Amino acid sequence: MKRWTHPQDFIVLLAGVYALLSPIWTTTTDRATTTMIVLGAITAVIAGIELMRPDWLPAEGATALLGILFFISPWVMGFSDISAMAWTAWIVGAVTFLIGAADIQLTRSHHGEATTTPM
C-alpha cells in the first residue's frame, strides 16, 4: 500500500495532537496533564509511522492499545472527576481504538488475500 493513503490515520494523528494540546484549554491537574501529553505524543508519533508504513501491523496494534490506555486513563490516573479532561480521554480513546482495530482487520485481510493468491 502506498504511503499517506490511509485517511483514518490522519484522524488518529489529529486525535493525538488534540490530546497533547488539550491541557492548554481544559481544566486539569498535573497528573491528567502529564497523562494526556504523554499519550497524545505517543499516539501522534505512531500515527505518523502508520502514515509512512500503512500496512505495518505492530503500529496498528499499538494504536488500538493506545486507545485502550486513553480510555482507562481517567480511572487509573485518578482524574475521572475532572469531567472535561476525562471526556477528552474517553473520546480520544474510543476514536483511536476503533480506528486501530479497524486498521488491524484491514491489514490482516489484505495480507491474507495476498498469501492465498495463486502464482
C-alpha distances in whole Angstrom, upper triangle without the diagonal:
4,7,9,8,9,13,14,14,16,18,18,19,22,23,23,25,27,28,29,31,33,36,37,38,38,41,40,42,41,39,37,36,35,33,31,31,30,27,26,25,23,21,21,20,17,16,15,14,11,10,10,8,7,7,10,13,16,15,14,18,19,18,20,23,23,24,27,28,28,30,33,33,36,38,37,38,41,40,40,43,42,40,38,36,36,34,32,31,31,29,26,26,26,23,21,22,21,17,17,18,16,13,14,15,12,10,13,13,10,11,14,13,12,15,18,17,20,20
4,7,6,9,12,14,13,15,18,18,18,20,22,23,24,26,28,28,30,32,35,35,36,37,40,40,41,40,39,37,36,35,33,31,30,29,27,25,24,23,21,20,19,17,15,14,13,11,9,8,8,7,9,12,15,17,16,16,19,20,19,21,24,24,25,28,29,29,31,33,34,37,39,38,38,41,40,40,43,41,40,38,36,36,34,32,31,31,29,26,27,26,23,22,23,22,18,18,20,18,15,17,18,14,13,16,17,13,15,18,17,16,19,21,20,23,23
4,5,8,11,13,11,12,15,16,15,17,20,20,20,23,25,24,26,29,31,32,33,34,37,37,38,37,36,34,32,31,30,28,27,26,24,22,21,20,18,16,15,14,12,10,10,9,6,5,6,6,9,11,14,16,14,14,18,18,17,20,22,22,23,26,27,26,29,31,31,34,36,36,36,39,37,38,41,39,38,35,33,33,32,29,28,29,27,24,25,25,22,20,21,21,17,17,19,18,14,17,18,15,14,18,18,16,17,20,20,18,21,24,23,26,26
4,6,8,10,9,9,12,13,12,14,17,17,18,20,22,22,24,26,29,29,30,31,35,34,36,35,34,32,30,30,28,26,25,24,22,20,19,19,16,14,14,13,11,9,10,8,5,6,8,8,11,13,16,17,14,15,18,18,16,19,22,21,21,25,25,25,27,30,30,32,35,34,34,37,35,35,38,36,35,32,30,31,29,26,26,27,24,21,22,23,19,18,20,19,15,16,19,17,14,17,19,16,15,19,20,17,19,22,22,21,24,26,26,29,29
4,6,9,9,9,12,14,14,16,18,19,19,21,23,24,26,27,31,31,32,32,36,36,37,37,36,33,32,32,30,27,27,26,24,22,22,21,18,17,17,15,12,12,12,10,7,9,10,8,11,13,16,18,15,15,18,19,17,19,22,22,21,25,26,25,27,30,30,33,35,35,35,38,36,36,39,37,35,33,31,32,30,27,27,27,24,22,23,22,19,18,19,18,14,15,17,15,12,15,17,13,13,17,17,15,17,20,19,19,22,24,23,27,27
4,5,6,7,9,10,11,13,15,16,17,19,21,22,23,25,28,29,29,30,33,33,35,34,33,30,29,29,27,24,24,24,21,19,20,19,16,14,15,13,10,11,11,8,7,10,10,7,10,12,14,16,13,12,15,16,14,16,19,18,18,21,23,22,23,26,27,29,32,32,32,34,33,33,36,34,32,30,28,28,26,24,23,23,21,18,19,18,15,14,16,14,11,12,14,12,9,13,14,11,11,15,15,14,16,19,19,19,22,24,24,27,28
4,5,5,7,9,10,11,13,15,16,17,19,20,21,22,26,27,27,27,31,31,33,33,32,29,28,28,26,23,23,24,21,19,19,19,15,14,16,14,11,12,13,11,9,12,13,10,13,15,17,18,15,14,17,18,15,16,20,18,17,21,23,21,22,26,26,28,31,31,31,33,31,31,34,32,30,27,26,26,24,22,22,22,19,17,18,17,13,13,15,14,10,12,15,12,11,15,16,13,14,18,18,17,19,22,22,22,25,27,27,30,31
4,5,5,7,9,10,11,13,14,15,17,19,20,21,24,25,25,26,29,29,31,31,29,26,26,26,24,21,21,21,18,16,18,17,13,13,15,13,9,12,13,10,9,13,13,10,13,15,15,16,14,11,14,15,12,13,16,15,14,17,19,18,19,22,23,25,27,28,28,30,28,28,31,29,27,25,24,23,21,19,19,18,15,13,14,14,10,10,12,10,7,9,11,9,9,12,13,12,13,16,17,16,19,21,21,22,25,27,27,31,32
4,5,5,6,9,10,10,12,14,15,16,18,19,23,24,25,25,28,27,29,29,27,25,24,24,21,19,19,19,16,14,14,14,10,9,11,9,6,8,9,7,6,10,11,9,11,12,13,14,11,9,13,13,9,12,15,13,13,17,18,17,18,22,22,24,27,26,27,29,28,27,30,28,27,25,23,23,21,19,18,18,16,13,14,14,11,9,12,11,8,9,12,11,9,12,14,13,13,17,18,17,19,21,22,22,25,27,28,31,32
4,5,5,6,8,10,10,12,14,15,16,18,21,22,22,23,26,26,28,28,27,24,23,23,22,19,18,19,16,14,14,14,11,9,11,11,7,8,11,9,8,11,13,11,15,16,17,17,14,13,16,15,12,15,17,15,15,19,19,18,20,23,23,25,27,28,27,29,27,27,30,28,26,24,22,23,21,18,18,19,16,13,15,15,12,11,14,14,10,12,15,14,13,16,18,16,17,20,21,20,22,25,25,26,28,30,31,34,35
4,5,5,6,9,10,10,12,14,15,16,19,20,20,21,24,24,26,27,25,22,21,22,20,17,17,18,15,13,14,14,11,10,13,12,9,11,13,12,11,15,16,14,17,17,18,18,15,13,16,15,12,13,16,14,13,16,17,15,17,20,20,22,25,25,25,27,25,24,27,25,23,20,19,20,18,15,15,15,12,10,12,12,8,8,12,11,8,11,14,13,12,16,17,16,18,21,22,21,23,26,26,27,30,31,32,36,37
4,5,5,6,9,10,10,12,14,15,18,20,20,20,23,22,24,24,23,20,19,19,17,14,15,15,12,10,11,11,7,7,10,9,6,9,11,10,10,14,14,13,15,15,15,15,12,11,13,12,8,10,13,10,10,13,14,12,14,18,17,19,22,22,22,24,23,23,25,23,22,20,18,18,17,14,13,14,12,8,10,11,7,6,9,10,7,8,12,12,11,14,16,16,17,19,21,21,22,25,26,26,29,31,32,35,36
4,5,5,6,9,10,11,12,14,17,18,19,20,23,22,24,24,23,20,19,18,17,14,13,14,12,9,9,10,7,5,8,8,5,7,10,10,9,12,14,13,16,16,17,16,13,13,15,13,10,13,15,12,12,16,16,14,17,20,19,21,24,24,23,25,24,24,27,24,23,21,19,19,18,15,15,16,14,11,12,14,11,9,13,14,11,12,15,15,14,17,19,18,19,22,23,23,24,27,28,28,30,33,33,37,38
4,5,5,6,9,10,10,12,15,16,16,17,20,20,23,23,22,19,18,18,17,14,13,15,13,9,11,12,9,7,11,12,9,10,14,13,12,16,18,17,20,20,20,20,16,16,18,16,13,15,17,14,13,17,17,14,17,20,19,20,24,24,23,25,23,23,25,22,21,18,17,18,16,13,14,15,13,10,12,14,11,10,14,15,12,14,17,17,16,19,22,21,21,25,26,25,27,30,31,31,33,36,36,40,41
4,6,5,6,9,10,10,14,15,15,15,18,18,20,20,19,16,15,16,14,11,12,13,10,8,10,11,8,8,11,12,10,12,15,14,14,18,19,18,20,20,20,19,16,15,17,15,11,13,14,11,10,14,14,11,13,16,15,17,20,20,20,21,19,19,22,19,18,15,14,14,13,10,10,11,9,6,9,10,8,7,11,12,11,12,15,16,16,18,21,20,21,24,26,26,27,30,31,31,34,36,37,40,41
4,5,5,6,9,10,13,14,15,15,18,17,19,19,17,15,13,14,12,9,9,10,7,4,6,8,5,5,8,9,8,10,13,13,14,16,18,17,20,19,19,18,14,14,16,13,10,13,13,10,10,13,12,10,13,16,14,16,19,19,18,20,19,19,22,19,19,16,14,15,14,11,10,13,11,8,10,12,10,8,12,14,13,13,16,17,17,19,21,21,22,24,26,26,27,30,31,32,34,36,37,41,42
4,5,5,6,8,11,12,13,14,17,17,19,18,18,15,13,14,13,10,9,11,10,6,7,10,8,6,10,12,10,11,14,15,15,17,19,19,22,21,22,21,17,17,19,16,14,16,17,13,14,17,16,13,16,19,17,18,22,22,20,22,20,21,23,20,20,17,14,16,16,12,12,15,13,10,13,15,13,12,16,17,16,16,20,21,20,22,25,24,24,27,29,29,30,33,34,34,36,39,40,43,44
4,5,5,6,9,10,11,11,15,15,17,17,17,14,12,14,13,9,9,12,11,7,10,12,10,9,13,14,13,15,18,18,18,21,22,22,25,24,24,23,20,19,21,18,15,17,18,14,14,17,16,13,15,18,16,16,20,21,19,20,18,18,20,17,16,13,12,14,13,9,10,13,11,8,12,14,12,12,15,17,16,17,20,21,21,23,26,25,26,29,31,30,32,34,36,36,38,40,41,45,46
4,5,5,8,10,11,10,13,12,14,14,14,11,9,11,9,6,7,9,8,5,8,10,9,9,13,14,13,15,18,18,19,22,23,22,25,24,24,22,19,19,19,17,14,16,16,12,12,14,13,9,12,14,12,13,17,17,15,17,14,15,18,15,14,12,9,11,11,7,7,11,10,7,10,13,12,11,14,16,16,16,19,21,21,23,25,26,26,28,31,31,32,34,36,36,38,40,42,45,46
4,6,7,9,11,11,14,13,14,13,13,11,9,9,9,6,4,7,7,4,6,9,9,9,11,13,13,15,17,18,19,21,23,23,25,24,24,22,19,20,20,17,15,17,17,13,14,16,14,12,15,17,14,15,19,18,16,18,16,18,20,17,17,14,11,14,14,11,11,14,14,11,13,16,15,14,17,19,18,18,22,23,22,24,27,27,27,30,32,32,33,36,37,37,39,42,43,46,47
4,6,6,8,9,12,12,14,14,15,12,9,11,12,8,7,11,11,8,9,13,13,11,14,17,16,17,20,21,21,23,25,25,28,27,27,26,22,23,24,21,19,21,21,17,17,19,17,14,17,19,16,17,20,21,18,20,17,19,20,16,17,13,11,14,15,11,12,15,15,12,15,18,17,16,19,21,21,21,24,26,25,27,30,30,30,33,35,35,36,38,40,40,42,45,45,49,50
4,5,6,6,9,9,12,13,13,10,8,11,11,8,8,12,12,9,12,15,14,14,17,19,18,19,22,23,23,26,27,27,30,29,29,27,24,24,24,22,19,21,20,17,16,18,17,13,15,17,15,14,18,19,16,17,14,15,16,13,13,10,8,11,11,8,10,13,12,11,14,16,16,16,19,21,20,21,24,25,26,28,30,30,31,33,35,35,37,39,41,41,43,45,46,50,51
4,6,5,7,6,9,9,11,8,6,9,10,8,8,12,12,11,13,16,16,16,19,21,21,22,25,25,26,28,30,30,32,31,31,29,26,26,26,23,21,23,22,18,18,20,18,14,17,18,15,14,17,18,15,16,13,15,15,12,13,10,8,11,13,10,11,15,15,14,16,19,19,19,21,24,24,24,27,28,28,30,33,33,34,36,38,38,40,42,44,44,46,48,49,53,54
4,6,8,9,11,12,14,12,9,12,13,11,10,14,15,13,15,18,18,17,20,22,22,23,26,27,27,29,31,31,34,33,33,31,28,28,29,26,24,25,25,21,21,23,21,18,20,21,18,18,21,22,19,19,16,18,18,15,15,12,11,15,15,13,14,18,17,16,19,22,21,21,24,26,26,26,29,31,30,32,35,35,36,38,40,40,41,44,45,46,48,50,51,55,56
4,7,9,12,14,16,13,11,14,15,13,13,17,17,15,17,20,20,19,22,24,23,24,28,28,28,31,33,32,35,34,34,33,29,29,30,27,25,26,26,22,22,24,22,18,20,22,19,18,21,22,20,20,16,17,17,13,13,10,10,14,14,11,14,17,16,16,19,21,20,21,24,26,26,27,30,31,31,33,35,36,36,39,41,41,42,45,46,47,49,51,52,55,57
4,6,10,12,13,10,9,13,14,11,13,16,16,15,17,20,19,19,23,24,24,25,28,28,29,31,33,32,35,34,34,32,29,29,29,26,24,25,24,21,20,21,20,16,17,19,16,14,18,19,17,16,13,14,13,9,10,7,6,10,11,9,12,14,14,14,17,19,19,20,22,24,25,26,28,30,30,32,34,35,36,38,40,40,42,44,45,46,48,50,51,55,56
4,7,10,12,10,9,13,14,12,14,17,18,17,19,22,22,22,25,27,26,28,31,31,32,34,36,35,38,37,36,34,31,31,31,28,26,27,26,23,22,23,20,17,18,19,16,14,17,18,16,14,11,12,11,7,9,7,7,10,12,11,13,16,16,17,19,21,22,22,25,27,27,28,30,32,33,34,37,38,38,40,42,43,44,46,48,49,51,53,54,58,59
4,7,8,6,6,10,11,10,12,15,15,15,17,20,20,21,23,25,25,27,29,30,31,33,35,34,36,35,34,32,29,29,29,26,24,25,24,20,20,21,18,15,16,17,13,11,14,15,12,11,8,11,10,7,9,8,6,9,12,11,12,15,16,16,18,20,21,21,23,26,27,27,29,31,32,33,35,37,37,39,41,42,43,45,47,48,49,51,53,57,58
4,5,5,6,9,10,11,12,14,15,16,18,20,21,22,24,26,26,28,30,31,32,34,36,36,37,36,35,32,30,30,29,26,25,26,24,21,21,21,18,16,17,17,13,11,14,14,11,10,8,11,11,8,12,11,9,11,14,14,14,17,19,18,19,22,23,23,25,27,28,28,30,33,33,34,37,38,38,40,42,43,44,46,48,49,50,52,54,58,59
4,6,5,6,9,10,11,12,14,15,16,18,20,21,23,24,25,27,29,30,31,33,34,35,36,34,34,31,29,29,29,25,25,25,23,20,21,21,18,16,18,17,14,13,15,14,10,11,10,13,14,12,15,14,12,13,17,16,15,18,20,19,20,23,24,23,25,28,29,28,30,33,33,34,37,38,38,39,42,43,43,45,48,48,49,52,53,57,58
4,5,5,6,9,10,11,12,14,15,17,18,20,21,23,24,26,27,28,30,32,33,33,34,32,31,28,26,27,26,23,22,23,20,17,18,18,15,13,15,14,10,10,12,11,7,8,8,11,12,11,14,14,11,12,15,14,13,16,18,17,17,21,22,21,22,26,26,26,28,30,31,31,34,35,35,37,40,40,41,43,45,45,46,49,51,54,55
4,5,5,6,8,10,11,12,14,15,16,18,20,21,22,24,26,26,28,30,31,31,32,31,30,27,25,25,24,21,20,21,19,16,16,16,13,11,13,12,8,8,11,10,7,8,6,9,11,9,11,11,7,8,12,11,9,13,15,14,14,18,19,18,20,23,24,23,25,28,28,29,32,33,33,35,37,38,39,41,43,44,45,47,49,52,54
4,5,5,6,9,10,10,12,14,15,16,18,20,21,22,24,25,27,29,30,30,32,30,30,27,25,25,25,21,20,21,20,16,17,18,15,12,15,15,11,11,14,14,10,12,10,13,14,11,13,12,9,11,14,12,11,15,16,14,15,19,20,19,21,24,24,24,26,28,28,29,32,33,33,35,38,38,39,41,43,44,45,47,49,53,54
4,6,5,6,8,10,11,12,14,15,17,18,20,21,23,24,26,27,28,29,31,28,28,25,23,24,23,20,19,20,18,15,16,17,14,12,15,15,11,12,14,13,10,12,11,14,16,14,16,15,12,13,16,14,12,16,18,16,16,20,20,19,20,24,24,23,26,28,28,28,31,33,32,34,37,37,37,40,42,42,43,46,48,51,52
4,6,5,6,8,10,11,12,14,16,16,18,20,21,22,24,26,27,27,28,26,25,22,20,21,20,17,16,17,15,12,13,13,10,9,11,11,7,9,12,10,8,10,10,12,15,13,15,14,10,11,14,12,9,13,15,13,12,16,17,16,17,20,21,20,22,25,25,25,28,30,29,31,34,34,35,37,39,40,41,43,45,48,49
4,6,5,6,8,10,10,12,14,15,16,18,20,20,22,24,25,25,27,25,24,22,20,20,20,16,15,16,15,11,12,13,10,8,11,12,9,10,13,13,10,13,11,13,15,13,14,12,9,10,12,9,7,11,12,10,11,14,15,14,16,19,19,18,21,23,23,24,27,28,28,30,33,33,34,36,38,38,40,42,44,47,48
4,6,5,6,9,10,10,12,14,15,16,18,20,21,23,24,24,27,25,25,22,19,20,20,17,16,18,16,13,14,16,13,11,14,15,12,13,17,16,13,16,14,16,19,16,17,15,12,14,15,12,11,15,15,13,14,17,17,15,18,21,20,20,23,25,24,25,28,29,29,31,33,33,34,36,39,39,40,43,44,48,48
4,5,5,6,9,10,11,12,14,16,17,18,20,22,22,23,25,22,22,19,17,18,18,14,14,16,14,11,13,14,11,10,14,14,11,14,16,15,13,16,15,17,20,18,19,18,14,15,17,14,12,15,16,13,13,17,17,15,17,20,20,18,21,24,23,23,27,28,27,29,32,32,32,34,37,37,38,41,42,45,46
4,6,5,6,9,10,10,12,14,15,16,18,20,21,21,22,20,20,17,15,15,15,11,11,12,11,7,9,11,8,7,11,12,9,12,15,13,12,15,15,16,19,17,18,17,13,13,15,12,10,12,13,10,10,14,14,11,13,16,16,15,18,20,19,20,23,24,24,26,28,29,29,31,34,34,35,38,39,43,44
4,6,5,6,9,10,10,12,14,15,16,19,20,20,22,20,20,18,15,16,16,13,11,13,13,9,10,13,11,9,12,14,12,14,17,16,15,18,16,17,20,18,18,16,13,14,14,11,10,13,13,9,10,13,13,11,13,16,15,15,18,20,19,20,23,24,24,26,29,28,29,32,34,34,35,38,39,43,44
4,5,5,6,9,10,11,12,14,15,17,18,19,21,19,20,17,14,16,17,13,12,15,14,11,13,15,13,12,16,17,15,17,20,19,17,20,19,21,23,21,22,19,16,17,18,15,13,16,16,13,13,17,16,13,16,19,17,16,20,21,20,21,25,25,24,26,29,29,29,32,34,33,35,38,39,42,43
4,5,5,6,9,10,11,12,14,16,16,17,19,16,17,14,11,13,13,10,9,12,11,8,11,13,11,11,15,16,14,17,20,18,17,20,20,21,24,22,23,21,18,18,19,16,14,16,17,13,13,16,15,12,14,17,16,14,17,19,18,18,22,22,21,23,26,26,26,29,31,31,32,35,36,40,40
4,5,5,6,9,10,10,12,14,15,15,17,15,15,13,10,11,12,9,7,10,10,7,9,12,11,10,13,15,14,17,19,18,18,21,20,21,24,22,22,20,17,17,17,14,12,14,14,10,10,13,12,8,11,14,12,11,14,16,15,16,19,19,19,21,24,24,24,27,29,29,30,33,34,38,39
4,6,5,6,9,10,11,13,14,14,17,16,17,15,11,13,14,11,10,13,13,10,12,15,14,13,16,19,17,20,22,22,21,23,22,23,26,24,23,21,18,19,19,15,14,17,16,12,13,15,13,11,14,16,13,13,17,18,16,18,21,21,20,23,25,24,25,28,30,29,31,34,35,38,39
4,5,5,6,9,10,11,12,13,16,14,15,13,10,12,14,11,10,14,14,11,14,17,16,15,18,20,19,22,24,23,22,25,24,26,29,26,26,24,21,22,22,19,17,20,19,15,16,18,16,13,15,18,15,14,18,19,16,18,21,21,19,22,25,24,24,27,29,28,30,33,34,37,37
4,5,5,6,9,10,10,11,13,11,12,10,6,8,10,7,7,11,11,9,12,15,14,14,17,19,18,21,24,22,22,25,25,26,29,27,27,25,22,22,22,19,17,19,18,14,14,16,14,11,13,15,13,11,14,15,13,14,17,17,16,18,21,20,21,24,25,25,26,29,31,34,34
4,5,5,6,9,10,9,12,11,12,12,8,9,11,10,7,11,13,11,12,15,15,15,17,20,20,22,25,24,24,27,25,26,29,27,26,24,22,22,21,18,17,18,17,13,14,15,13,10,12,14,11,10,13,14,11,13,17,16,15,18,20,19,20,23,25,24,26,29,30,33,34
4,5,5,6,9,10,13,12,14,13,10,11,14,12,11,15,16,14,16,19,19,18,21,23,23,25,28,27,26,29,28,29,32,30,29,27,24,25,24,21,20,22,20,16,17,19,16,13,16,17,14,13,17,17,14,16,19,18,17,20,22,21,21,25,26,25,27,30,30,34,34
4,5,5,6,8,10,9,11,10,7,10,12,11,10,14,15,14,16,19,19,19,22,24,23,26,29,27,27,30,30,30,34,32,31,29,26,27,26,23,22,23,22,18,18,20,18,15,16,18,15,13,16,17,13,15,18,17,15,18,20,19,19,22,24,22,24,27,28,31,31
4,5,5,5,7,7,9,9,6,7,11,10,9,12,14,14,15,18,18,19,21,23,23,26,28,27,28,31,30,30,33,32,31,29,26,26,26,23,21,22,21,17,17,18,16,13,14,15,12,10,13,13,10,11,14,13,12,15,17,15,16,19,21,20,22,25,25,29,29
4,6,5,9,10,12,13,10,11,14,14,12,15,17,16,17,21,21,21,23,26,26,28,31,30,30,33,32,32,35,33,32,29,27,28,27,24,23,24,22,18,19,20,17,14,16,17,13,12,16,15,12,14,17,15,13,17,19,17,18,21,22,21,23,26,26,29,30
4,6,9,9,13,13,11,12,16,15,14,18,19,19,20,23,23,23,26,28,28,31,33,32,32,35,34,35,38,36,35,33,30,31,30,27,26,27,25,22,22,23,20,18,19,20,16,15,18,18,14,16,19,16,14,18,20,17,18,21,22,20,23,26,26,29,29
4,6,6,9,10,9,10,13,13,13,16,18,18,19,22,23,23,25,28,28,31,33,32,32,35,34,35,38,37,36,34,31,31,30,28,26,27,25,22,22,23,20,17,18,19,15,14,16,16,12,13,16,14,11,15,17,14,14,18,19,17,19,22,23,26,26
4,6,8,11,9,9,12,13,12,14,17,17,18,21,22,22,24,27,27,30,32,31,32,35,34,34,37,36,34,32,30,30,29,26,25,25,23,21,20,20,18,15,16,16,13,11,14,13,9,10,13,10,9,12,14,11,12,16,16,15,18,21,21,24,25
4,6,9,9,8,11,13,13,14,17,18,19,21,22,23,25,27,28,31,33,32,32,35,35,35,38,37,36,34,32,32,31,28,26,26,25,22,21,21,19,17,17,17,14,12,13,12,8,9,11,9,6,9,11,9,9,12,13,12,14,17,18,21,22
4,6,6,7,9,10,11,13,15,16,17,19,20,22,24,25,26,29,31,29,30,34,33,34,37,36,35,34,31,30,30,28,25,26,25,22,21,21,19,16,16,17,14,12,13,13,10,9,12,11,8,10,13,11,11,14,16,15,16,19,20,23,24
4,5,5,6,9,10,11,12,14,16,17,18,20,21,23,24,28,29,27,29,32,32,32,35,35,34,33,30,29,28,26,24,24,23,21,19,19,18,15,14,15,13,10,10,11,8,6,10,10,7,8,11,11,10,13,15,15,16,19,20,23,24
4,5,5,6,9,10,10,12,14,15,16,18,20,21,22,25,26,25,26,29,29,30,33,33,32,31,28,27,27,25,23,23,23,20,18,19,18,15,14,16,14,10,12,13,11,9,12,13,11,11,15,15,14,16,19,18,19,22,24,27,28
4,5,5,6,9,10,10,12,14,15,16,18,20,20,24,25,24,25,28,28,28,32,30,30,29,26,25,25,23,20,21,20,17,16,17,16,12,12,14,12,9,11,13,10,9,13,13,11,13,16,16,15,18,20,20,21,24,25,29,29
4,5,5,6,9,10,11,13,14,15,17,19,20,23,24,23,25,28,27,27,31,30,29,28,25,24,23,21,19,19,18,16,14,15,13,10,10,11,9,5,7,9,6,6,10,10,9,11,14,14,14,16,18,19,20,22,24,27,29
4,5,5,6,9,10,11,12,14,16,17,18,22,22,21,23,26,26,26,29,29,28,27,25,23,23,21,19,18,19,16,14,14,14,11,9,11,10,6,7,10,8,7,10,12,11,11,15,15,15,17,20,20,21,23,25,29,30
4,5,5,6,9,10,10,12,14,15,16,19,21,19,20,23,23,24,27,27,26,25,22,21,21,19,17,17,17,14,12,14,14,10,9,12,11,8,10,13,11,10,14,15,14,15,18,19,18,20,23,23,24,27,29,32,33
4,5,5,6,9,10,10,12,15,15,18,20,19,20,23,22,22,26,25,24,23,20,19,19,17,14,15,14,11,10,11,10,6,7,9,8,5,8,10,9,9,13,14,13,15,18,18,19,21,23,24,25,27,29,32,34
4,5,5,7,9,10,11,13,14,17,18,18,19,22,22,21,25,24,23,23,20,19,18,17,14,13,13,11,9,9,9,6,4,7,7,4,6,9,9,8,11,13,13,14,17,18,19,20,23,24,25,27,29,32,34
4,5,5,6,9,10,11,12,15,16,15,17,20,20,20,23,23,23,22,20,18,18,17,14,13,14,12,9,11,12,9,7,10,11,8,9,13,12,11,14,17,16,17,20,21,21,23,25,26,27,29,31,35,36
4,5,5,6,8,10,10,14,15,14,15,18,18,18,21,21,20,19,17,15,16,14,11,11,12,10,7,10,10,7,7,11,11,9,11,14,14,14,17,18,18,19,22,23,23,25,28,28,29,32,33,37,38
4,5,5,6,9,10,13,14,14,15,18,17,16,20,19,18,18,15,14,13,12,9,9,9,7,4,6,7,5,4,8,9,8,9,12,13,13,16,17,18,19,22,23,24,25,27,28,30,32,33,37,39
4,5,5,6,8,11,12,12,14,16,16,15,19,19,18,18,16,13,14,13,10,9,11,10,6,8,10,8,6,10,12,10,11,14,15,15,17,19,20,20,23,24,25,26,29,30,31,32,35,38,40
4,5,5,6,9,10,9,10,13,14,14,17,17,17,17,14,12,14,13,9,10,12,10,7,10,12,10,9,13,14,13,14,17,18,17,20,22,22,23,26,27,27,29,31,32,33,35,37,41,42
4,6,5,8,10,10,10,13,12,12,15,15,14,14,11,9,10,9,5,6,9,7,5,8,10,9,9,12,14,13,15,17,18,18,21,23,23,24,27,28,29,30,33,33,35,37,39,42,44
4,6,7,9,10,11,12,12,11,14,14,13,14,11,9,9,9,6,5,8,8,5,7,10,9,9,12,14,14,14,17,18,19,21,23,24,25,27,28,29,30,33,34,35,37,39,43,44
4,6,6,6,8,10,10,9,13,14,14,15,12,9,11,12,8,8,11,11,8,10,13,13,12,15,17,16,17,20,21,21,23,25,26,26,29,31,31,32,35,36,37,39,41,44,46
4,5,5,5,8,8,8,12,12,13,13,10,8,11,11,7,8,12,11,9,12,15,14,13,17,19,18,19,22,23,23,25,27,28,28,31,32,33,34,37,38,39,41,43,46,48
4,6,5,6,5,4,8,9,9,11,8,5,9,10,7,8,12,12,11,13,16,16,16,19,21,20,21,24,25,26,28,30,31,31,34,35,36,37,40,41,42,44,46,49,51
4,6,5,6,6,9,11,12,14,12,9,12,13,10,10,14,15,13,15,18,18,17,20,22,22,22,25,27,27,29,31,32,32,35,36,37,38,41,42,42,44,47,50,52
4,6,8,9,12,13,15,16,14,11,14,15,12,12,16,16,14,16,19,18,17,21,23,22,22,26,27,26,28,31,31,31,34,36,36,37,40,41,41,43,46,49,51
4,6,8,11,11,14,15,12,10,14,14,11,13,16,16,14,17,20,19,19,22,24,23,24,27,28,28,30,32,33,33,36,37,38,39,42,43,43,45,48,51,53
4,6,8,9,12,14,11,10,13,14,12,14,17,17,16,19,21,21,21,24,26,25,26,29,30,30,33,35,35,36,39,40,40,42,44,45,46,48,50,54,56
4,5,5,8,10,8,6,10,11,10,12,15,15,15,17,20,20,20,23,25,25,26,29,30,30,32,34,35,36,38,40,40,42,44,45,46,48,50,54,56
4,5,6,9,8,5,8,11,9,10,13,14,14,16,18,19,19,21,24,24,25,27,29,29,31,33,34,35,37,39,40,41,43,45,46,47,49,53,55
4,6,9,9,7,10,12,12,13,16,17,17,19,21,22,23,25,27,27,28,31,32,33,35,37,38,39,41,42,43,45,47,48,49,51,53,57,59
4,6,6,6,9,10,11,12,14,16,16,18,20,21,22,24,26,27,28,30,31,32,34,36,37,38,40,42,43,44,46,48,49,51,52,56,58
4,6,5,6,8,10,10,12,14,15,16,18,19,20,22,24,25,26,28,30,31,33,34,36,37,39,40,41,43,45,46,47,49,51,55,56
4,6,5,6,9,10,11,12,14,15,17,18,20,21,23,24,26,27,28,30,32,33,34,36,38,39,40,42,43,45,46,48,50,53,55
4,5,5,6,9,10,11,12,14,15,16,18,20,21,22,24,26,27,28,30,31,32,34,36,37,38,40,42,43,44,46,48,52,53
4,5,5,6,9,10,10,12,14,15,16,18,20,21,22,24,25,26,28,30,31,32,34,36,37,38,40,42,43,45,47,50,52
4,5,5,6,8,9,10,12,14,15,16,18,19,21,22,24,25,27,28,30,31,33,34,36,37,39,40,42,43,45,49,51
4,6,5,6,8,10,11,12,14,15,17,18,20,21,22,24,26,27,28,30,32,32,34,36,37,39,40,42,44,47,49
4,6,5,6,8,10,10,12,14,15,16,18,20,21,22,24,25,26,28,30,31,32,34,36,37,38,40,42,46,47
4,6,5,6,9,10,10,12,14,15,16,18,20,21,22,24,25,27,28,30,31,32,34,36,37,39,41,44,46
4,5,5,6,8,10,11,12,14,15,17,18,20,21,22,24,26,27,28,30,31,33,35,36,38,39,43,45
4,6,5,6,8,10,11,12,14,15,16,18,20,21,22,24,26,27,28,30,31,33,34,36,38,41,43
4,6,5,6,8,10,10,12,14,15,16,18,20,21,22,24,25,27,28,30,31,33,34,36,40,42
4,6,5,6,9,10,10,12,14,15,17,18,20,21,23,24,26,27,29,30,32,33,35,39,41
4,6,5,6,8,10,11,12,14,16,16,18,20,21,22,24,26,27,28,30,32,33,37,39
4,6,5,6,9,10,11,12,14,15,16,18,20,21,22,24,26,27,28,30,32,36,37
4,6,5,6,8,10,10,12,14,15,16,18,20,21,22,24,26,27,29,30,34,36
4,5,5,6,9,10,11,12,14,15,17,18,20,21,23,24,26,27,29,33,35
4,5,5,6,9,10,10,12,14,15,16,18,20,21,22,24,26,27,31,33
4,5,5,6,9,10,10,12,14,15,16,18,20,21,23,24,26,30,31
4,5,5,6,9,10,11,12,14,15,16,18,20,21,23,25,28,30
4,5,5,6,9,10,11,12,14,15,17,18,20,21,23,27,29
4,5,5,6,8,10,10,12,14,15,16,18,20,21,25,27
4,5,5,6,9,10,11,12,14,15,17,18,20,24,26
4,6,5,6,8,10,10,12,14,15,17,18,22,24
4,6,5,6,9,10,11,12,14,16,17,21,23
4,5,5,6,8,10,11,12,14,16,19,21
4,5,5,6,9,10,11,12,15,18,20
4,6,5,6,9,10,11,12,16,19
4,5,5,6,9,10,11,15,17
4,5,5,6,9,10,14,15
4,5,5,6,9,12,15
4,6,5,6,10,13
4,6,6,9,10
4,6,8,10
4,6,9
4,6
4
